[in-house]
Amino acid sequence: MDDTPSEAVVGFCTTLLRLNGAMAELFRSGNVELFGEINAAVKELHAIQSKGGEPVFEAVAEECKVIYVNSDMIVKLLRTTEDGVIDRGAQTALNKFLHNIDEAVMNIAGALGLI
């Protein structure tokens, strides 16, 4: 039996690590420009997973859903800010969405044996 992961699974894991790295940098630096990288990585994860066919994608589907929903909420929240100014309420919501994504990323990484 060949235990070599498919190209799709490798791409998914690579993108998951990219998302994790961008989030870690965002938490470290507060650089809001990283939201673009985070959004791009989430879109790529969704594209890979939605093409599916891999049992591993079904196993992490619920955690992926957490990532996608919270990412969408971040985009919606950022679109509602005036001139890009994030007030206290928006910051609280943003922190919650980011925390949810981070937790889901870590759960997926654990499930895939990456950590």
Secondary structure, 3 states (H helix, E strand, C coil): CCCCCCHHHHHHHHHHHHHHHHHHHHHHHCCCCHHHHHHHHHHHHHHHHHHCCCHHHHHCHHHHHHHHHHHHHHHHHHHHCECCECCHHHHHHHHHHHHHHHHHHHHHHHHCCCC
